[in-house]
Amino acid sequence: MQDKKKSIVVCGAGTMGSGIAQVGIQNLFSVVLFDIKEEFVMKAKAQIEKNLQYLVIKNKIKEHEKAEMLSKIKFTTSKTECIGDVVIEAIVENLDTKISLFKNLAAINNEDTILVSNTSSISISDIQKEVSNPSRFAGLHFFNPPFIMKLVEVVQGPLTSANTIAQLRQFCIQLNKIPAICKDSPGFIVNRVARPYYLESLNIAEQQLASIEDIDKALEACGFKMGPFRLMDLIGNDINLAVSEIVYNAFNKNPRFKPSPLQKEKVLKNELGIKTGKGFYNYS
């Protein structure tokens, strides 16, 4: 096994990107968090500081440990600073935008740098074939919020080397995460398995067989930590719908994966969940 990874770059300072960056500094990696907009970078900085202060208040970490963690992260809007052992992309779910970013990242990093996408819905294969030295490219799919959720899907594209997967598995362990190795396929493991959890719940609500609140209560009482509607609001109805649409199309529009009109309506109204203050529940 190669030397342990020491530095991480996270491209995209949204909810997922900032959460992944926090995971990195909590495990004492050197982290660069990049976004093209200064306002996103500053918002991420404030959120990470808030999250770590919460851990101090809860006696999970000491004040000096918080200070050490914050000393490990650099916030930037310059792509030229996106150089590290592992570079993690967590930007908008658009294939062309991701490919353009990875071409830039490949050009400024050395050939030993592992490049990964946190995408939940775009084919790793489609990105990989456009990246130089594609054997070092893979998917690394964290779950929201990354600093709490233990699972990370390590996604092997058709051109990804076995050595890259082995290194990413070790990298996840360094981050105190549980790696699950899978081949590139629509929805990977979790999002494919989770489609019925969301879609059948939406169907029940559409048919007015039970209320949204009671569906959530029933499934939480069965052992699920969060009901489907609360979980969709947490993830973002736009993101959840996009994954359903990609899985639906990838499986030749199999009816069991058909996206819900109820969720489409929420997205059209910009009722995306927690991030907009309203989804299936109100958060304002």
TIVO-715430 format. One line per 2 residues: number of its first residue (from 1); their letters; for each residue y, x negated, z negated of C-alpha. Coordinates in nm, 2 decimals. Example, Ala and Ser with C-alpha at 12.3 -4.5 7.8 and 13.67 -1.06 7.14 Angstrom:
2
1) AS) -0.45/-1.23/-0.78  -0.11/-1.37/-0.71
***
This chain:
284
1) MQ) 0.00/0.00/0.00  0.35/-0.12/0.09
3) DK) 0.61/-0.19/-0.18  0.75/0.11/-0.35
5) KK) 1.05/0.27/-0.20  1.38/0.21/-0.38
7) SI) 1.66/0.37/-0.19  1.70/0.72/-0.04
9) VV) 1.95/0.87/0.20  1.99/1.25/0.20
11) CG) 2.18/1.40/0.50  2.32/1.74/0.42
13) AG) 2.49/1.82/0.09  2.40/2.19/0.07
15) TM) 2.18/2.34/-0.19  1.87/2.17/-0.08
17) GS) 2.03/1.83/0.00  2.21/1.81/-0.33
19) GI) 1.90/1.91/-0.51  1.69/1.64/-0.34
21) AQ) 1.96/1.39/-0.42  1.94/1.49/-0.78
23) VG) 1.57/1.44/-0.79  1.62/1.09/-0.65
25) IQ) 1.87/0.98/-0.92  1.67/1.15/-1.20
27) NL) 1.39/0.91/-1.10  1.64/0.62/-1.08
29) FS) 1.64/0.57/-0.70  1.96/0.45/-0.54
31) VV) 2.08/0.75/-0.34  2.33/0.81/-0.06
33) LF) 2.43/1.17/-0.01  2.60/1.23/0.32
35) DI) 2.77/1.53/0.48  3.02/1.56/0.76
37) KE) 3.26/1.77/0.55  3.43/1.63/0.24
39) EF) 3.44/1.97/0.07  3.06/1.99/0.08
41) VM) 3.02/1.64/-0.06  3.26/1.72/-0.35
43) KA) 3.09/2.05/-0.42  2.75/1.88/-0.43
45) KA) 2.90/1.61/-0.67  3.03/1.88/-0.91
47) QI) 2.70/2.07/-0.90  2.48/1.76/-0.97
49) EK) 2.71/1.66/-1.26  2.69/2.02/-1.39
51) NL) 2.31/2.02/-1.37  2.28/1.69/-1.55
53) QY) 2.52/1.80/-1.82  2.30/2.11/-1.87
55) LV) 2.00/1.87/-1.93  2.21/1.69/-2.19
57) IK) 2.30/2.01/-2.37  1.93/2.11/-2.37
59) NK) 1.84/1.76/-2.51  1.63/1.69/-2.20
61) IK) 1.82/1.37/-2.14  2.07/1.15/-2.33
63) EH) 2.44/1.11/-2.24  2.38/0.74/-2.15
65) EK) 2.08/0.85/-1.92  2.31/1.10/-1.74
67) AE) 2.56/0.82/-1.69  2.29/0.59/-1.55
69) ML) 2.17/0.86/-1.31  2.52/0.93/-1.18
71) SK) 2.58/0.56/-1.13  2.29/0.56/-0.88
73) IK) 2.44/0.80/-0.63  2.70/0.74/-0.36
75) FT) 2.87/1.03/-0.19  2.99/0.98/0.17
77) TS) 3.11/1.14/0.49  3.03/0.82/0.69
79) KT) 2.70/0.81/0.89  2.72/0.43/0.90
81) EC) 2.63/0.43/0.53  2.31/0.63/0.58
83) IG) 2.08/0.33/0.55  1.78/0.33/0.31
85) DV) 1.41/0.31/0.27  1.36/0.68/0.32
87) VI) 1.61/0.90/0.50  1.58/1.27/0.44
89) EA) 1.74/1.53/0.67  1.84/1.86/0.51
91) IV) 2.10/2.00/0.75  2.13/2.33/0.95
93) EN) 1.81/2.46/1.10  1.90/2.38/1.46
95) LD) 1.67/2.17/1.67  1.94/2.00/1.89
97) TK) 2.16/1.92/1.59  1.86/1.76/1.40
99) IS) 1.76/1.55/1.71  2.11/1.42/1.75
101) LF) 2.13/1.32/1.39  1.79/1.15/1.39
103) KN) 1.88/0.95/1.70  2.19/0.82/1.51
105) LA) 1.99/0.75/1.20  1.72/0.56/1.40
107) AI) 1.98/0.34/1.56  2.14/0.22/1.23
109) NN) 1.82/0.18/1.02  1.54/-0.07/1.07
111) ED) 1.20/0.02/1.21  1.04/0.02/0.86
113) TI) 1.27/0.30/0.74  1.08/0.63/0.72
115) LV) 1.27/0.93/0.87  1.18/1.28/0.74
117) SN) 1.30/1.63/0.79  1.31/1.89/0.51
119) TS) 1.29/2.17/0.77  1.10/2.48/0.67
121) SI) 1.08/2.64/1.02  1.13/2.39/1.30
123) SI) 0.84/2.20/1.45  0.81/1.84/1.33
125) SD) 0.65/1.77/1.67  0.95/1.89/1.86
127) IQ) 1.19/1.66/1.66  0.95/1.36/1.65
129) KE) 0.90/1.32/2.03  1.28/1.26/2.06
131) VS) 1.30/0.99/1.79  1.24/0.62/1.86
133) NP) 0.93/0.47/1.68  0.80/0.82/1.61
135) SR) 0.51/0.69/1.41  0.75/0.66/1.11
137) FA) 0.87/1.02/1.14  0.73/1.32/0.94
139) GL) 0.82/1.63/0.75  0.89/1.63/0.38
141) HF) 0.94/1.99/0.27  1.08/2.03/-0.08
143) FN) 1.12/2.38/-0.24  1.42/2.54/-0.40
145) PP) 1.54/2.42/-0.64  1.40/2.07/-0.57
147) FI) 1.47/1.94/-0.92  1.25/2.21/-1.07
149) MK) 0.98/2.28/-0.81  0.70/2.03/-0.82
151) LV) 0.54/2.08/-0.48  0.64/1.88/-0.17
153) EV) 0.46/1.94/0.16  0.41/1.61/0.35
155) VQ) 0.38/1.72/0.72  0.21/1.50/0.97
157) GP) 0.32/1.53/1.33  0.09/1.43/1.62
159) LT) 0.26/1.09/1.64  0.29/1.02/1.27
161) SA) 0.09/0.72/1.15  -0.16/0.74/0.87
163) NT) 0.04/0.46/0.70  0.36/0.67/0.70
165) IA) 0.17/0.96/0.54  0.02/0.73/0.28
167) QL) 0.37/0.59/0.20  0.52/0.94/0.17
169) RQ) 0.24/1.05/-0.06  0.32/0.76/-0.29
171) FC) 0.69/0.83/-0.25  0.64/1.19/-0.37
173) IQ) 0.45/1.06/-0.67  0.74/0.82/-0.75
175) LN) 0.96/1.13/-0.75  0.73/1.30/-1.00
177) KI) 0.63/1.55/-0.74  0.29/1.69/-0.62
179) PA) 0.23/1.60/-0.25  0.03/1.84/-0.03
181) IC) -0.06/1.68/0.30  -0.08/1.91/0.61
183) KD) -0.06/1.89/0.99  0.24/2.03/1.17
185) SP) 0.20/2.40/1.22  0.43/2.71/1.20
187) GF) 0.53/2.76/0.84  0.32/2.46/0.72
189) IV) 0.11/2.58/0.42  0.34/2.77/0.18
191) NR) 0.57/2.95/0.41  0.28/3.07/0.62
193) VA) 0.08/3.19/0.32  0.40/3.35/0.17
195) RP) 0.48/3.57/0.47  0.26/3.86/0.34
197) YY) 0.42/3.83/0.00  0.76/3.89/0.15
199) LE) 0.68/4.11/0.45  0.44/4.35/0.27
201) SL) 0.69/4.39/-0.01  0.96/4.47/0.24
203) NI) 0.73/4.72/0.41  0.67/4.90/0.08
205) AE) 1.05/4.92/0.02  1.12/5.04/0.37
207) QQ) 0.86/5.32/0.33  1.03/5.41/0.00
209) LA) 0.69/5.38/-0.18  0.85/5.19/-0.46
211) SI) 1.20/5.05/-0.55  1.29/4.69/-0.50
213) ED) 1.32/4.65/-0.88  0.97/4.80/-0.95
215) ID) 0.81/4.58/-0.67  0.96/4.27/-0.83
217) KA) 0.85/4.39/-1.18  0.49/4.46/-1.07
219) LE) 0.44/4.12/-0.90  0.61/3.93/-1.19
221) AC) 0.37/4.12/-1.43  0.08/4.00/-1.22
223) GF) 0.18/3.64/-1.29  0.43/3.55/-1.01
225) KM) 0.72/3.36/-1.16  0.97/3.55/-0.94
227) GP) 0.93/3.88/-0.75  0.97/3.87/-0.37
229) FR) 1.32/4.02/-0.36  1.46/3.80/-0.63
231) LM) 1.30/3.50/-0.45  1.44/3.60/-0.11
233) DL) 1.79/3.62/-0.27  1.74/3.28/-0.42
235) IG) 1.62/3.12/-0.09  1.87/3.31/0.12
237) ND) 1.79/3.60/0.34  1.91/3.42/0.64
239) IN) 1.67/3.13/0.58  1.38/3.36/0.49
241) LA) 1.43/3.57/0.80  1.46/3.26/1.02
243) VS) 1.12/3.14/0.90  0.96/3.48/0.96
245) EI) 1.10/3.49/1.31  0.97/3.14/1.39
247) VY) 0.62/3.21/1.25  0.61/3.55/1.43
249) NA) 0.70/3.39/1.77  0.47/3.09/1.71
251) FN) 0.17/3.33/1.66  0.25/3.53/1.98
253) KN) 0.42/3.81/1.79  0.12/3.90/1.59
255) PR) 0.22/4.22/1.41  0.13/4.08/1.06
257) FK) 0.42/3.84/1.09  0.67/4.08/1.23
259) PS) 1.02/4.03/1.06  1.15/4.32/0.86
261) PL) 1.44/4.54/0.98  1.55/4.57/0.62
263) QK) 1.60/4.20/0.59  1.77/4.18/0.93
265) EK) 2.02/4.44/0.81  2.09/4.23/0.50
267) VL) 2.16/3.93/0.72  2.39/4.12/0.96
269) KN) 2.59/4.24/0.66  2.61/3.88/0.53
271) EL) 2.42/3.99/0.22  2.23/3.67/0.20
273) GI) 2.16/3.66/-0.18  2.29/3.44/-0.46
275) KT) 2.50/3.22/-0.22  2.71/3.52/-0.10
277) GK) 2.71/3.71/-0.42  2.50/4.00/-0.29
279) GF) 2.16/4.04/-0.14  1.89/4.28/-0.26
281) YN) 2.07/4.24/-0.59  2.44/4.20/-0.69
283) YS) 2.55/3.86/-0.83  2.92/3.90/-0.85
***
